[in-house]
């Protein structure tokens, strides 16, 4: 874990020794991957709250855009490396210490550091393959009409950029929706859900994602609460979502064999 491009705080959570009284979806994910893959499995989790795909996690190449709010005010949202988060059209933007994509850059550099020193983090490991990516995110984007409306475009972009950054063009991608959002919702969460269902290879909207991208609808799996409140810390919710994401990934891996 690290904020922006800052340093890394390391948290280890072996599959059978849960520490700190909390679990994340990686426990359920690991259960399915461990049973399906003969090779040893390592999951690198990058997780820090209150980050938006359309701002903090915007990947290189992410484009800027304009958005007119309900009051008729047009805002300019920057592309990758732009700052600040937004400004009124026609005014001069004043940069802040944060920029679009700063969390993405930090997360990628920290993951690459672990992989570059693999034996230190996974004793005895000599080589690795980046086989897939998991994505359970969207709370902050859902709170912005501008960012939720761009979510599908940005999600397509981050799938492609992650594969490029890790030199893993065949890596699978599994995303999961916000647990509080039902199908048909017209709010920001609904836009996040629609975006995820659209990129699922089974939707047919993006031919290049067929058989290698899957989306998990998590509302039936959630035991209450919301993403903003970490689902009340309910372990069953996190286990349910993790197992569903793990199953989806195993399905993608098997279909490519």
C-alpha positions in Angstrom: 0.0 0.0 0.0 1.2 3.5 -0.8 -0.4 6.9 -1.4 0.3 8.3 -4.9 3.9 7.8 -5.8 5.1 7.6 -2.2 6.8 4.7 -0.5 5.4 1.2 0.1 4.0 -0.2 3.3 3.9 -4.0 3.1 1.2 -6.2 4.5 1.4 -10.0 4.2 -1.7 -12.1 4.5 -0.9 -15.8 3.9 -3.9 -17.9 2.8 -4.4 -19.7 6.1 -3.1 -17.0 8.5 -5.5 -14.1 8.3 -4.1 -11.2 10.3 -5.6 -8.0 11.8 -9.2 -9.2 12.0 -10.0 -8.2 8.5 -10.2 -10.0 5.1 -10.3 -8.8 1.6 -11.5 -10.5 -1.6 -8.0 -12.0 -2.2 -8.8 -14.8 0.3 -11.7 -16.1 -1.8 -9.8 -15.4 -5.0 -6.8 -17.3 -3.8 -8.9 -20.3 -2.8 -10.1 -20.8 -6.4 -6.8 -20.0 -8.1 -4.9 -22.3 -5.7 -7.1 -25.2 -6.6 -7.1 -24.6 -10.4 -3.5 -23.7 -11.1 -0.7 -26.2 -10.6 2.0 -23.6 -10.3 2.5 -21.5 -7.1 0.2 -18.5 -7.0 1.1 -15.0 -5.7 -1.5 -12.2 -5.5 -0.2 -8.7 -5.3 -2.8 -6.5 -3.8 -2.7 -2.7 -4.2 -5.4 -1.1 -2.1 -6.0 2.4 -0.8 -9.3 4.1 -0.4 -11.0 7.1 -1.9 -9.4 6.8 -5.3 -11.1 7.4 -8.7 -10.4 5.7 -12.0 -11.1 9.0 -13.7 -8.6 10.9 -11.6 -6.2 9.2 -9.2 -6.0 6.0 -11.2 -6.1 7.4 -14.7 -3.5 5.5 -16.7 -1.0 6.9 -19.2 -2.8 8.0 -22.3 -6.0 8.8 -20.4 -7.8 11.7 -22.1 -9.1 14.9 -20.6 -12.7 16.0 -21.2 -15.3 18.7 -20.5 -18.5 18.2 -18.5 -21.4 20.5 -18.0 -23.1 20.1 -14.6 -26.8 20.5 -13.7 -26.2 24.2 -13.0 -24.9 24.8 -16.6 -21.3 25.2 -15.5 -18.7 23.6 -17.7 -15.8 21.9 -16.0 -12.5 20.8 -17.6 -11.2 17.5 -16.4 -7.5 16.8 -17.2 -5.9 13.9 -19.0 -3.0 11.8 -17.6 -0.5 13.9 -15.6 -2.8 17.0 -15.6 -3.6 19.0 -12.5 -5.8 20.0 -10.7 -8.7 17.5 -10.7 -11.0 20.0 -12.5 -11.4 23.7 -13.2 -14.1 25.9 -14.7 -13.8 26.3 -18.4 -12.3 29.6 -19.4 -10.3 30.0 -16.1 -6.6 29.3 -15.6 -6.0 26.0 -13.8 -3.8 26.1 -10.7 -1.8 23.0 -10.3 -1.8 21.1 -7.0 0.7 18.5 -5.7 -1.5 15.6 -7.0 -2.0 14.8 -10.7 -4.2 12.6 -12.8 -2.9 9.1 -12.6 -0.6 9.7 -9.6 -2.0 6.6 -7.8 -1.8 4.5 -10.9 1.9 5.4 -11.3 2.6 4.6 -7.7 0.7 1.3 -7.7 2.4 0.1 -10.9 5.9 1.0 -9.7 5.4 -0.7 -6.3 4.1 -3.9 -8.0 7.1 -3.9 -10.4 9.4 -3.4 -7.5 8.1 -6.6 -5.9 8.4 -8.5 -9.2 11.9 -7.3 -9.7 12.9 -8.6 -6.3 10.7 -11.7 -6.5 12.9 -14.0 -4.4 12.7 -11.5 -1.5 8.9 -11.6 -1.5 8.3 -15.2 -2.6 11.4 -17.2 -1.4 12.6 -19.7 -4.0 10.8 -18.1 -6.9 12.9 -17.6 -10.0 10.4 -16.4 -12.6 6.8 -15.4 -12.9 4.0 -14.9 -15.3 1.4 -12.1 -15.0 -1.7 -14.3 -15.7 -4.5 -11.9 -14.7 -5.7 -8.7 -13.1 -8.6 -8.2 -10.6 -10.5 -4.9 -10.3 -13.0 -4.1 -7.5 -13.3 -0.4 -7.5 -15.6 2.5 -8.4 -17.0 4.0 -5.3 -15.4 7.5 -5.7 -16.2 7.6 -9.5 -19.8 6.7 -8.7 -20.2 9.9 -6.6 -19.3 12.1 -9.6 -21.7 12.4 -12.7 -18.7 13.4 -14.7 -16.5 10.5 -13.7 -19.2 7.8 -13.7 -20.2 8.9 -17.2 -16.6 8.3 -18.4 -16.1 5.0 -16.5 -16.6 2.7 -19.4 -14.1 4.5 -21.6 -11.6 4.6 -18.7 -12.1 0.9 -17.8 -11.4 -0.1 -21.4 -8.3 2.0 -21.4 -7.0 0.6 -18.1 -7.4 -3.0 -19.2 -5.3 -2.4 -22.2 -2.7 -0.3 -20.3 -2.2 -2.8 -17.5 -1.5 -5.5 -20.1 1.0 -3.2 -21.8 2.7 -2.0 -18.6 3.3 -5.6 -17.4 4.1 -6.9 -20.9 1.2 -9.4 -20.5 -1.0 -9.0 -23.6 -2.9 -12.3 -22.8 -3.5 -11.6 -19.1 -7.1 -12.0 -18.1 -9.1 -9.3 -16.4 -12.0 -9.7 -13.9 -13.9 -6.7 -12.5 -16.6 -6.6 -9.9 -19.4 -4.1 -9.4 -20.3 -2.1 -6.2 -22.3 -4.4 -3.9 -25.0 -1.9 -3.1 -25.9 -1.3 -6.8 -28.8 -3.2 -8.4 -29.1 -3.7 -12.1 -31.2 -0.9 -13.6 -30.0 1.7 -11.2 -29.9 5.2 -12.8 -27.3 6.8 -10.4 -23.6 6.9 -10.6 -23.3 3.3 -9.3 -25.6 2.2 -12.1 -23.2 3.7 -14.6 -20.3 1.9 -13.0 -22.2 -1.4 -13.2 -23.3 -0.8 -16.8 -19.7 -0.1 -17.8 -18.5 -3.3 -16.2 -21.2 -5.4 -17.9 -20.3 -3.7 -21.2 -16.6 -4.7 -21.1 -17.4 -8.3 -20.2 -16.4 -10.4 -23.2 -19.8 -12.0 -23.3 -21.6 -8.7 -24.0 -20.1 -8.6 -27.5 -19.5 -4.9 -27.3 -15.7 -5.2 -27.4 -14.7 -8.1 -29.6 -11.1 -8.0 -28.3 -12.3 -8.8 -24.8 -14.1 -12.0 -25.7 -12.9 -14.9 -23.6 -10.4 -12.7 -21.6 -12.5 -10.1 -19.7 -15.3 -10.9 -17.2 -17.5 -8.9 -14.9 -19.0 -10.1 -11.6 -22.4 -8.6 -10.5 -22.0 -8.5 -6.7 -25.3 -7.2 -5.4 -26.7 -10.7 -4.8 -23.5 -11.5 -3.0 -23.5 -8.6 -0.6 -24.8 -8.9 2.9 -25.6 -5.2 3.2 -23.9 -1.9 3.6 -22.1 -0.1 0.8 -18.7 0.3 -0.7 -18.3 3.6 1.0 -18.7 2.0 4.4 -16.6 -1.1 3.5 -19.9 -3.2 3.6 -19.9 -2.9 7.3 -16.8 -5.0 7.5 -18.9 -8.1 6.8 -16.5 -11.0 6.1 -19.1 -13.0 4.3 -19.5 -10.2 1.7 -15.8 -10.1 1.0 -15.5 -13.9 0.9 -18.5 -14.1 -1.5 -17.1 -11.5 -3.8 -13.6 -12.9 -3.8 -14.8 -16.4 -4.5 -17.0 -15.1 -7.4 -14.1 -13.2 -8.8 -11.8 -16.3 -8.4 -14.3 -18.5 -10.2 -14.6 -16.0 -13.1 -10.8 -15.9 -13.4 -10.5 -19.6 -13.4 -13.2 -19.8 -16.1 -11.2 -17.4 -18.3 -7.9 -19.2 -17.7 -9.5 -22.6 -18.6 -11.1 -21.2 -21.8 -7.8 -20.1 -23.2 -6.0 -23.5 -22.7 
